Amino acid sequence: MVMKPVPAQTGFSLMELMTALTVLGVLLALAGPGLADFVEESRLSGSSRDFVVDFALARNEAAMRAQRVTVCTSSDGATCANDDWNNGRLVFIDNNGAVGDVDVGDLILSTTPALDPSIETDPDGAADAFFLSFTPTGRLAALGRIEVCSPGHQRRVVNIHRSGAASLDREAVAC
C-alpha cells in the first residue's frame, strides 16, 4: 500500500494574525472620525432636502387641486402643533375651519417624522408662524426661511419664495 504524503498545514500563524489585526485597528481608528462626520453631514443634507420636498408637494397639490394646502409643525402626525419645525411636519389640504389647523374634513397628504436631535432649525419670516399655507394657485402670502444646522457643519437654508417655490442653499457659515 502506498502512503499519500501529508499535506502541509495552511492558515495563518499567530504572528501573521496579530499583525493583520493591528493594521486593521489602525485603519479603523483613522477612518472612524471621518465616517461619523460623513454620517452627520448626510443626515443634515437629507433633513434639509425633506423640507424642500414637503414644500414642493404642498405647492404642487395646491395648484393641481385648486385648494389651499398647508405645511405645519406636528409632533403627533395628526394635528398641528405651533412649537418647532424639529418635531415633524404635516402636509394637508386646508379647506375647512381655521387656516393652519387640521380640522374635520381636511385631508392629510403627508407626514414627516421629527428630525434627529443633533439637528436644529431656526425659522424666519412666514415660517415663524410654524405653518406655511399655499393658496389655490400655489403661492404664499409672504417669504419664509428655515435654517437647518448641526454643530460643526455648514448651515443649510431652505428659502420659500412668494411664488411658492422652495430652494436649498448651503452657506459657508458653520453652525
Buried (B, 14 or more C-beta within 10 A) or exposed (E): EEEEEEEEEEEEEEEEEEEEEEEEEEEEEEEEEEEEEEEBBEBBBEBBBBBBEBBBBBBBBBBEBEBBBBBBBBBEBEEBBEEBBBBBBBBBBBBEEEBBBBBEEBBBBBBBEBBEEBBBBBBEBBBEBBBBBBBBEBBBEEBBBBBBBBEEBBBBBBBBBEEBBBEBEEEEEEB
